[in-house]
Amino acid sequence: MSEPDPLGRERAHLTASRAALRTMREDVQALDIRDVTANWVNAAVLESQIEERIKALADLSHTPLFFGRLDYLHRVGADRAEGAEGERFYIGRRHVHDADGDPMVIDWRAPVSQPFYRASRKDPLDVGLRRRFGYTGGELTAYEDEHLTDPAEREQTSKLLQAEIERPRVGPMRDIVATIQPEQDEIVRSGLGGTVCVQGGPGTGKTAVGLHRVAYLLYAHRERLARTGTLVIGPNRSFLHYIEQVLPALGELEVKQSTVDDLVAHVEVRGTDPSDAAVIKGDARMAEVLRRAVRSHVTMPAEPLMVVRGSRRWRVPAYELEEMVRELLDRDIRYGAAREALPQRIAHAVLVRMEQAGEAPDDRVQDAVARNPAVKAAVKTVWPPVDPAKLVLRLLSDPDFLAEQAEGLLTAEEQKTVLWTKPARSVRAAKWSSADAVLIDEANDLVQRTHSLGHVVLDEAQDLSPMQYRAVGRRCTTGSATVLGDLAQGTTPWATESWQQALTHLGKPGAAVEELTAGFRVPREVIAYASRLLPDIAPGLAEVGSVREAPGSLEVREVTDVAELDVAVVAACEDSLRQEGSIGLIAADARIPALAEALMSAGHAYLSPGEETTAESRLTLVPASLAKGLEYDYVVLDEPAAVIDAEPDERTGLRRLYVSLTRAVSGLTLLHASPLPHQLG
């Protein structure tokens, strides 16, 4: 039986839900905490929590409050058979309740919402009706029904779902909470205890899946993650700026974001390494080199220790001190922790002698002995403090010291490659590279334990070196991780060859590897064209199968006169600007200045990667080195040969080209004056 004026009823529910959300926010704003806090510290904490709650209850006018509805066949609960009539739930980005506490909108992460993403005709999960809503400018304008238990209704692709996926992209990355697919939802809702690695080609939604997984885990394990913390790690600042609005739109405001370089910023990075040096510095063998270098500071005691207490002297022979040192070395605990334990071991040996002499010392005496000047001096000689940055400085400056620590690990040629040609005088004067900073981070962890978080999301993970994986792994030794990437898009000289290797370096060798092969962003014609490169850049990797057909979405234009290439590129951008949505002009880094000048001469302002597109400013000029992870409705790709030639080898160049080819959501225009690579036919 059809309901009268269903669209009117749904609009009325939207209006009532917005009013209820407004009331919830006003109730929090009206809270008076003056009489419920014991002191100013409690008051400050509570005020901060209230402010965060008020922010979380903001009604974002451009974000639909709910996007779906589930009509269950039976009542939801422990006894599914209870009652003959089912229940109705509206699914949205956050929970909204009325004055009586009854839900008007259910959070998409709640268990009762899961069938919105998982139910099918084959397995309806007790759902009779699934309704999707369409919005225009924040107004509810359409709906679409699926009667999952009606055998007379044919299965068909949701037009609203397709329209949401294809909606023009202006501004930062948006959430996909209304369009999560079953295979994506399985990853999003997987438990906190295990690490998950997601291999996903262009347009499979792996980044969005990782961010929604964070939001889900914060919902399901809020107290635990509030204590231990969560972190999203991206490849660069432009990328992090692009994705930074996703979690706040889902009601999560407290997740920190960082690059790997930010994580290991113990020193100021002012230099760069040649690729061969960077590869060796990023190799996992460097971890053992550093371990040896740290432990090389320990020397065996040569003299007995005499501790004076009042009128008594207590002697600890050298052989006994050596036993203590060797035991601590054999335990392989962190250098700093062992250094703190050694004076207590010495003090305990002295206390044993006191007791044998008839005295009755207590813990206070042991602590006093551990602080005795003679004990402190002995510890400083045997187990001196180590400064991680000074240690790495010495390794990279002193050929003899490096040769001693790298014996059997690095060849003489490799040692020569990583040594500085002109040693720095001090830590402050050194022109540290990004790879050097990772070495310092490793050394720092050998001295003192790195703080571990509850959950870390690592995006574009294929580009990390083994030492960078270790740096990230240190941040989640007692927690879990979501690792996102695409082996075909690895564009660093040290890019990982397999996820098993990467996960081992991360310290999560048993993690599950899930593969997303259904593409929802890149049109079928475009991804098929780009996939011609796969046999050369990632043999054996499954090709992404796009669900989107968009005839005419790919255009390849040859420019016969290279002098006319800039003009042709600008004309292609003008063609794209006549369409709705964002436009990305992607080119080899060396081509950016010339294209910038051509755009300005033609009267076209442009944005840089990371700057937010608006209805007035829709064109972004993107160096190919920064294109990874970004997406635009229309992409104009300048001179593929230049993109390839900018890289140190052909495979890396073809991978960079693969990335650039797959940034388009609606259309790709490729312009070239030089011949295209033969792989593209």
PyMOL commands that set and color helices and strands:
alter all, ss='L'
color gray80, all
select helices_A, chain A and resi 6-29+40-56+111-113+115-118+159-166+182-188+206-220+222-228+237-243+246-249+260-263+275-281+285-295+318-331+335-356+363-370+373-382+388-397+399-405+412-418+434-447+461-463+466-474+487-489+499-506+524-537+562-577+589-601+624-626+640-645+650-661+678-680
alter helices_A, ss='H'
color red, helices_A
select strands_A, chain A and resi 66-72+88-92+96-97+103-107+127-136+139-147+196-200+230-234+256-259+305-309+312-316+455-458+480-485+512-516+518-519+545-546+554-558+583-587+619-623+632-638+664-672
alter strands_A, ss='S'
color yellow, strands_A
deselect
rebuild
show_as cartoon
